[in-house]
Amino acid sequence: MKLPSFPFLASAFVEVLRRFPLVMAAAFIGTGAIMYMLECDNNELEKDFIKIALTCSLGLSAMLCAALVNEKWQLKMPLQLLPHLVALGLVVLYYFSLRWFDFDSVQTPVRYFGLNLAAHLGVAFIPYLDGSPVKDFWEYNKRLFGNFMVGAFYSLVIFAGLAIAILAVDQLFNLDIDENIYGHLFVIIAGVFNTAFFLAHFPKRFDFTAEATENQAIATATSPYTTSFKNLTKFILIPIVLIYFLILYAFSTKILVTWELPEGWVGKLVLGFSVAGILTYLLNFMLVEYDDSALVKGFRKWFFYVLLPMVVLLFVAIGRRMYDYGVTEPRYVVAIAGIWLLLMSLYFIASRKDNIKFIPISLAFFSVLTVIGPFSAFRASERNQTSRLMAILEKNNMLKDGKAVPASDTLSTEEAGQFRGGIEYLTRNGYFEEMAPIFGLPKDSVPDWQATDKLISSLGIANIPSTQTYCYINFKERNQRELGVAGYEYVYQVYSYDKNKSTPAFTGFTLSEGGSGLQYYLDGEKKDSFNLVPFCKQLHERIQCNASEQPDSLATYHAIGVEREAVFHATSISYEPNENWKLREFSGQILLRKKQ
């Protein structure tokens, strides 16, 4: 495979800017936001730029969908502006709906991936909403898939080559190049080059059957499959999918023999294998017209018949989880995916046309339905968890005039555990607002762990240990000029996720291997360690697991190492309050000096 020349890339890049200006604008802005995040030390600014990056990522596909509407239906001014204005309006609305990632909640990532999936699928089917032939639809998406794979390969080669060159120069000439340059390089290549390369090869027309008729050389071609594409589909993907389903069928047989319901990640396996099988089905769809082998024909004919029992297994697995623990966003997403797979199976079994456009269109519909509106995963989870709590209160006669009252009898251990788990789930995911007045609390209150303990105790419910496994504490951020650096030699801005001790010539702090504190590295060599377990215990004794912003007077800890002493000014810290007292994450500033 020959890499493209620089003159070709330059001319193609200019053409892409002319054809897809708004798409490339989103790529540039998103790339710039991520590059800024790599250097940002301000938590609040970093949050804003993450919002920008997520919005631009979604905007790429949304703006491309708008451009496809114009190109497909040849809209003229001023109608040509309408698709772009609609896409831009939706993207801006998404930006203002964003909230900062809460790693105890899945709302933001679930909504982002659902909308992003729908936007990408829109690129796949929008030009064919007018009843165009299925063959054209398949050829169009085959080209998109091929362009994406080739672009990803080129991007990887370019990144690897430049990264190795930078590393060689750094090591040979001792330039002490900031290792963030590798992150910047990757972001630029993935965000700008890869996007531009994909768009440079984007189809300029969508009626490939008419194109073949006009060009007799193409019309006489025997197959749209290259040898490598055919071998990938026939001899690799189809056998792998068949092996996967043999495994799942063997597991289903075990369930029938032992009569034990599935647990754990069975649903995820079924869902993953099913999606892989549908992708293989799509790649194989046209091969039956050019290859009469039993394997190819049999896979296309019987795939959805084979898939249907696995969908039943998926429903059994996720149904049991929902019955035992209630509806949560991930479980709801799996259940919706199961409904989609069921519709796919029934449609292709009953239909004589096998219109594969139905696959991306229906999946896009379910993706949006899952993350927006009254039937979204968030509303369904909130309703279910709230109803489970209300059921416990009503069953134990703990409701009087719409308010919760202490239990007259001791709740079972199972119910007490379900009650605490429900309260924690609602507070962690921002769903406690409707339940707060029932417990005599303001509607906008969000109880922390300590308040949850008091609430449960006040209702006469046995205080089952929390289902949470760690504490997260956030402190008021302190200006570095207020640190009081007199007498110290170094000041470090530290983040547990920022650096890796395996990086050559790394200088800074990392989590210790056992999680008991911090390790100090100088030029890649470990120099000292500091125990922060006493700090975690001190915090836990004072404020428990209160994640709300705490005064900076509690954020300072003086730690003594083997050869050095340090003052840690935390902006946030996360730890496990159990017998091990394991430190999980940290951020803040560290003052360091030799022992006095």
N, C-alpha and C positions, 0 to 999 in steps of 0.2 A: 504494500500500500504506500503510495507516494504522498508525502506531506505537501500541502498547497504552498505556492511561492508567496513571498511578501507582496509583490505587485498585485497578484490575484486577490490576496486578502484585503489590500487597501481599496481596490476598486469595488470589491464585493461589499466592504464595510460602508462605503459611501452610498451604494445602491440600497443597502438595508436601511440606512438612515432616511433615505427619501421615501421608501415604501412603507416603513413601520416606525415613524418618528416617535409616537407616544409609547410604543413598546420599548424602544431603546432608551427613552427618557426614564421609564420605570427601572430599567436595568442599571442605568448610571446612578440614579438616586439611591436605589437599594444597595448597590455595591459600595457607594460612598458611606452610607449609614453603617454597614457592617465593618468597613475599614476604620471608621471612627470608633466603633465599639471596641475594637482590638486595642486601642490606645487609651480609652476613656477610664478615668479613675473616679468619676462622679456618678454615684448610683442613680440619682434622679435623671441626669442627662442620658445615661445608658438606657434607662427604661424608655425614654422618648424615642431614642434611635432604634431600639428593638421594634417599637410600634411602626416606625417608618419602614424598616426592613421587611416586616411581615406584610405591610400594606403594599409595598412595591412588588413583593413576590406574587401576591394575588393579582396586582395590577398588570403584571406581564401577560398573563393568560386572558384577563378581562379585556385589555386593550387589543390583544390579538384577535379575540372573538369579534370585537367591533370592526376591526379592519377587514375580517373575512366577510362580514355582512356587506360591506361596501363593495368588495371585489366580486363577490358572488352575484349580487343583484345590480351591480353597476350604478349605484346611487349617484345622483348629481347634487350639487349645491342648491339649496341649503340642507336638503335631506341627508347629505353625506355627513353632516356634523352630528346628527341625532344619535347614531349608535355610539359614537365616541363620548357624547355628553352623558348618555345613559350609563356606560361603563365607568366613566370618571365619577359620576354621582354615586354609584354603588361602592366604588373603592373608597371614596371620601367618607361615606357613611360607615363603612367597615372600620376605617381608622378611628373615628370618634366613638365607636362602640367597643374598642379594645380596652382592656385593662391589663395591668402588668401581670406577667406570668406568676402565678401562685403554684409552687411546686407541690402543694398538698391538694391542688384542684386540677381537674383535667378540662375545665370549661374552655379556656383559651386555645389550647392545642387542638381539641376536638373540633371546635368551630372553624379554626384555621384550616385544618386538613380536609374537613368536609367541604368547605367553600372552594378550596384550592383544587380538590378533586373534580368538583362540578365544573369549574372554569376550564381545566385541562380537557375534560371530556367534551365541553362545548367546542373547543378547537377541533375535536375529532369529528363531530357530527353536524355542526352548523351549516356548512356548505351543502349538505345533503338532506335538508329538511323539505326540499321541494319535490320529492319523489324521484330523484336521480337514481340510476341503476345501482344495485348493490355491488356490482363489479367495480364501478367507479369509486364507490365508498371504500371498498377493500383496498384498491390500488393506492388511493390517496393516503390511507392510514399506514399502508406498508411503506410508502415513501417517507412518511413522518417518522416511523419507527427506525428505518434505516438511517435517516439523517441524524436522528438523536444518538444512535449507537456510534456512528462514525465521528460525530462531533465530540462525544464523550471520550473516545479513544484519542483523538487529536489533542484534546485538552489535557488528558493525563500525560501524554508524551511530552507536550510543551512544558507542563508544570514540573515533571520529573527532571527534564533536561536543564531547565533554568535553576531549579532548586539545587541540583547537584553542582552546577557551575558556581552558584553563590557560595555554597558550602566549601568548595575547593578553594576559591579566592580567599574566603575568610580564614581557613586553616593555613594556607600557604603564606599569606602575607600578614597574619595576626591582626586583622582589621577590627576584631571584636564587633562584628555586625549584629545588630539587634535581631534576635530570633523571630520577632514579630513580622519580619520581612517575608517569611515563608507564608504566614497567614494572609498577608496582604496580596502576595503573588497568587495564591490559590483563589482568593475571592475575586480578583480581577479577571483571571482566566475563566473561572466558572461563571461569574456574573455577566461579564462583557463579551469576552471572546466566544465562549460556548453559545451564548444567546445569539450573537451576531452570525456565527457560523450556521446555526440551525435555521435562522431566518433567511440567510443568503441562499439556501437550497430549498426554501419553502415553495411548493407548487404555485405556479402563476395561473393555472387553469384547473378546472375540476371535472371536466368531461373527458376522461381518458379514453373512453370508447370512441368518441368522435375524433379525438386526436390520433388514435390508431388507424381509423378509417382514412383520414387525410394523408397519413404517412404510410405508404404501402410496405415499407421496410419493417415498420413496427407491426403492421397488420398481419404480416406473414410469420411473426414470431410465434414459437410454439408454446412458450410458457413464461409467465411473469416471475417464476422462481429461478434464481441463480442456483448453481450447484451447491454452494455453501448454505444458502437459505433453505434449500430443500433438505439437505442432510441434517441441518439443525432441527428442523421440524420433524422429519420422518424418523431419524435414527437416534435422536437425543431427547427431545422434549416429550414426544409421545411415549416412549418406553419409560421415562422417569415418572411421568404422571400415572402410568399404569401401575408402576411399582408402589407409588404412594397409595393408590386406591386399594391395592391388594393388602397393604398393611392395615388400612382402615377397615376393610372388610373382615380381616382376621380379628381385629379388635372387636368389631361388632359381634362376631360369632362368639367371642369370649364372654361378652356381656349377656348374650342369650343363654349360654351354657351355665354361667355362674349366677345369672340374674342379679347382677350388681350394677347399679347405675354408674355412669362415668363421672369422674371427678377431674378437678384441675384444669389443665390446658387442652383437653380433648377438643373443645369447641374451637379454639384457636387453630389447632392442627387441621381440623376439617375445613375451616374457613380459608386458611392459607393454601391448602392443596386444591380446594375448589377454584379459587381465583387463578392459580397456576394452570389448572386444567382449562379454564375458559380462555385464558390467553393463548394456550396451545391450540385450542379449537379455532380461534380466530386466525392464527397464523396458518393453520392447516386447511382453512375453509375452501380455498380455491384449488388446492393441490389435487383434489379428487378428479378434477377435469383434465389433469395432465399426468396422473399416476394412478393406475388401476390396481395397485397392490391392495391386498385384503386389510393390511394394517391401517392404511390411510383411510380407506372407505369405511372400515369398521369403526374407527375412532370418531369420524364425523357422524355416523349414523347412530351409534349407541352411547355416546358420551353422556348425554343428559339423562338417559335411562339409568346409567351407572351412578350418576351424581345424585339422583333423587333419594335413594336410601341414606346417603351421607347427610343430606339435608335433614332428614328425620333424626339422625344421630345428633346433629348440631342442636336441634330444638330440644332434644332430651337433655343434653348436657347443659345448655344455658338455662333451660327451664328449671332444672334442679337448683342451680346457683341462685336464680331469682327467688325461688320458693324459700330457700334456706336463709338468704341474706338480703333479700329485697332487690329493687332495681337501682342500678348505678349507671352512670354514663357509659362506661365500657361495655357492660352487659347489654345495655339497650342497643348500642351500636352493633354488637354481635347478633342480637335478635333481629334487627332490621336487615342486616346482611343476609340472615337466614331466610327472611321473607323474600328478599330480592332473588336469592338463589332458587327458591321454590318457584317463583314466577318464571324465572328463566327456564327452569326444567320443564314446567308445564307448557310454556309457550312453544319451545322447540320440539317437544314431543307431539303436541297437537297440531302445530302449524305445518303446512306443506311448502310454504315459501322460504322458511328459515331466513328471515330478514335480520341480518346481524346488526342493523342500525338500532334495533330494539335494545341491544346490550348497553351501549354507552348512554343512550337517551334515558332509559329507565334508571340506570345507576346514578346519573346526574340528578334525576328527580328525587331519588331516595336520599342522596347525599345532602341536598338542600333541606329536605323534609326533616332529616335527623338533627340538624344544627340550628334551624330557624323555625319559630312559630310555636303554636300550642302543642304540637306533637313531637317537639324536639326531645333529644335525650335529656336535656336539662330540666324541662318542665315535667317530663315523665318521671324522672328520678325524684324530683322534689315532691310530686304528688304521692308517689309510692312510699317514700320514706316517712312523709308526714302522716299518711294514713296508717302505717304500721305503728307509729308512736301513739296516734289517737286510739287505735285498736287496743293497745296495752292499757292505756288510761281508762277506757270504757270497760274493758273486761274486768279490771280490778276496782271498779267504782271509784275512780280517782278524778272524776269530773263533776263539778258542782257550779251551776250557773255559768258554764263556759270557761271556768277556771280550774286549774289543776290543784288538787288537795292531797294531803298525805294518804298513803295506802292504809287501809284498816287491817290488812293482813300482809304477811311477808310475801313478796314476789318470788317466783322461782328464779334460780340462778340463770336459767336460759333467758327469761324475760328481762331480768335486770341487765344482763349483758346486751340484749337487743336494744333496751332503752338507752343505755349509755352510747352504744354504737350509733343509734339513730341521731341522738343529740349531736355527737361529734361530727357526723356526716353533714348534717344541716349547717352547723356553724362553719365547718371547714370549707364548704362550697358556696357559702353566701345564701343559704336557703332558710335561715332561721327566722326571718322577718315575720312570717305569718304565724309562727308558733310562739314567738316571744310574749304576746299579750296573754296567752293561755297560762304562762308561768309567772304572770305578774311583772313582766319586764317591759321596758320601752321597746317599741317596734323596731327601732334601728340598733338595738343592742346585740352584740356578738360576744357571748361569754367565753372566757378563756378556760383553760383546764381547771384552774382553781375554782372559778365561778361555777363550772359544770359540776365539780365535786360537791359544792355547797348546795346547788340546786337539787341534785340527786338525793343528798342526805336529808334535805328539808322535806322531801316527799316520802321519806321513810323507806327508800329503796336501798338495798344492799349495794355498797359502792364497789362494784366489780372493777378490777384494774382496767385502766384505759387501754383501748385498742391502739392508741398512738404508741410508737416505739422510740420517738425522739422529740426533743424540744428545740424550738427555734426562737431566738431572742434578738430583737432589733433595737439598736441604740441610736439616740440622737447623734447625727454626724458632727464631728468636731473639726474645725479648721486646723490645718497643720501648724499654723502660727501659734495656736493655743496649746500646743503639746508640752511645752516646757522642755526643750531639748538640751538645756545647759548641762554640761558634764557628760553627754553622750557623744559617741563618735559617728554613728550612722543612724539614718532614719529610713525605714523601708515601708512602702505601701504594699500590703500583703493580701492575697486572695487564695483560698484553697484550690480554686479551679484555674488559676492564672498561669502557673508555671509547672514544668515537669522536671524532676531532678535528673532525669536521664538526658536532658538537653546538654550538649557539650558546653562547658564553661559556665554552667548555671550558678548564679549567685542569688540567694534568697531563702525563703522558708517554705517547707512542705509539711504536710501531716506526717507524724511518725507512723511507722508500720503498724503498730498496735493501736493507733488512734488515741494515745494518752497525751499527746501534745504536739509540739512543733520541732522540726529539725532544721538547723541552719547549715546551708551549703555555701561555700566560697570557691568560685572557679571550678565547680563540678565536684568538689570534695566535701564530705560531711565534716563539719567542724564542731558542732555542739547540738544539744537538745534541751528542750524546756518542757517541763510537765505542767499541763493546764487543767488536770483533773481537779485540783483544789479550787481553781477558779470556777469551774462548772458546778461543783458542789456548793460553793459560796453563793452563786447566782440562784441555784435551785432552791436553796434555803430561804433566800430573800424574796424571790418573785415567781417561783415555780416555773411554769412554761408559758409565761405571758408574752405573746408575740407582738403585742402593741409596742409602740416606740417607748423605750425606757430612758430615763435620764442618763446623761453621759457620766455622771458621778459614779455609776455602778460599772462602767465599762473598762476601768483600768485595773491591770493586774501586774504585779512585779514578780518576775520569774527568775530563778537562779539556775544556770547551767553548770557545766563542768569547768569551763574557763571564762565564761561570759555571763553577764546579767542583762536582762531585757525588761522593758516596760511595754506591755501589750495594751494598746488602746483599741478596743473592739468597736466596730460599727455593726457587726452581726456575728452571731455564733450559734452553732447547732451541735447538740450532743445527745447521747442516749443515757437517760437517767436510770440506769439499772446497776447491777453489781459490777459491771465492767467500766461504766462511766466513759464510754468511748466518744471522742471528739469526731464529728462528722465534717463540718464545714466551718470556715472562719473568714472574716475580712476585717480590715482595719489598718492601723499603723503600728510599727514596732521600733522602739528606740533601743540601740544596742551599744554595749561597751565592754571592755575587759573588766574582770572582777576587781573591785576596789579593795 
